[in-house]
Amino acid sequence: MMYNTFVIAMLKENKWIKIDMMVKIISIILLISWMILVFWFSSQVGDESSNTSGNTIRAIVTFFNNDIDPNDLEKVVNTFQPITRKIAHLTLYTMGGFLIYNFIYRFKFEKSRKIIIALIIGILYAIADEIHQYFVPGRSSGVRDVFIDSLGVILGIFVFILLQKVINKIKSKIFVKNSI
């Protein structure tokens, strides 16, 4: 009887180890995919990158105002393109911070160490991204973008931690409700 309990416990443990390994693999695949996406965006030459952000603005504006004059549309694009590009940096690196922390979270470090490791990885990637952009024709690199990217990483980590707390609270309420 005791042997059966031991075997069942070992099988359950093995199952959780496999699940944990699969989650780590999926996490690293998502993280690498994000890194490739950032690299791809950074590899766009100046005109191509400008067209990407310009076309995004055009699509949003024409969605809300289909009969806008083409000259007015171009004025809107020229006005909002710089801020749109900075928001894109922030958004992209918020996703990155979330994915980096999601991967680091799977390891047995204390929480503060996980945060520091995720920050270091995110900031180093932002620096590497700006260095990469320096060598792409028509693109520029700047310290301001590293700061914006780093803010995005911090925001992504914060969102992950907040979401994890919400999930844990929901789990605890479900557990209490089911144990009554």
N, C-alpha and C positions, 0 to 999 in steps of 0.2 A: 504494500500500500504506500509506504513512504517512498519507495523507488519510483512508483508511478507519479506521485506528486512532484518529485524531483525532476523527472523526465518532462512532465507537462510544463513545469516552471522554466526549464531550459529551452523548450520549444518556443514558449512565449517570449523569452529573452532573445532568442535567435531571430524571431519574427520582428521584434522591435529594432534590433540591430540592423536588419535588412531594410526596414522602413526608414530608419535614420540615415542609412547610407544612400538610399534613393533620394531622400529629401536633400541631402548634401549635393548629390550629383545634379539634381534639377536646379538647385540654387546656384551652383557654379556655372551651369549652362546658361542660365538667365543672366548672370553677371557678365560672362564672356560675351554674350550676345549684345548686351548694353554697351560694353567696351568697343565692340566692332562697329556698332551703330554710331557712337561718338567719333570714332576714327574715320568712318565713312563721311559723316557730316563735315569733319575737319579737313578732309581731303578734297572737298569741293573747291574748285578755283573761285576767285572772287565773284565773277559774274554769275556763275552757277549758284553759289550760296545766296547771293543777293536775289536771284530769281526765285529761289525756294521760299525765302521769307516774303518777298513781294507777292508771289502767287498765293501764299497763305492769306495775306491781308486782303488781296483782291477777292478771294473766295468768300471770306467772312463778310466783307462789306457788301458784295453783291447779293449774298444770301439775305441780308437784312434790307438792302435797298437795290433792287434789281434794275431800276431805271436811272441809276446814277450816271451823270455825264462822265465820259471817259477821261476828260481833263481833270475833273474833280476827283475821280478815282485815283489818278496818278499823284495828285496832291496829297490825298489821304495816305497813300502808300509811302510817299517820301517823308511825310510827317511821322508816321508810326513805325517805320522800318527799324530805326535804331532801338526803340524800346521793345519792339517785338523780338529782336535778336537777343536782347538781354534777358527777356522773359523766357525765351527758348533755352538759353544757357541755364537759367535757374531751374526751369522745369526738368530739363534733361538730367541735370546733376542731382535734383531731388530724387528722381527715379534711381539714379546711380547710388546715392547715399542709402536709400531704402534697400536696394539689392546687395550692396556691399555689406551692410549690417545684417541683412537676412542671412547671408553666407556665414559671416563671423559668428552670428548668434548660435549657430549649430555646434559650436565647439565649447568645451568646458573651461572657459575663462571666467573670471569675475566680470560683472557688468561694466565696471569702469574701464577695465582693460579692453573689453570688446569695443566700447565706444571709441577709445583712443586708437585702436588698430584700424577701425573703420574710417575714422577721420584721416589718419595718416595715408591710408590707401587712396581715399577719395581726393585728398589734396595733392598727393603726388601724381595721380592720374590727371588732375586739372592742369598741373604744371607741365606735364609731358604733352598734354593736348595743346597747350599754348605754344610750346616749343615746336611741335609738329606744324601748327598753323603758320608759324614764322617762315617756314620753308615752302609753303604752298603759294603759288603765284596769285597775286591779287588779294591775299588775305593778310591780316595783321594779327599780332598777338599783344596781349597787354596784361599788366598786373591786375587791372580792374576786373577783367574776365576771370582771373584766378580767384579773386575775392567773391565774385558772384557765384562761381562754380562751387567754391567752398561753403558759401552760405546755403546753396542747394543741397550739398552733402549733409550739412548739419540738419537742415529741415527734413531730409529723407530719413535720417537716423531717428529724429524726434517723432516723425509720423509712424515709423515702425514700432518704436517703444510705446507710443500712445495706443496704437492699434493692438499691440500685444496685451496691454493692460485691459483694454475693453474686452478682448477675447477671453482673457483669464477671468474677468469679472462675470461674464456670461456663463462660462464653464462652471464657475463655482456656484452660481445661482441654479443652474440646471442640476448640478450634483446634489445640492441641498434639497431641491424640489423632488428629485427622484429618490432620495434617501428617506423621505418622510413617509 
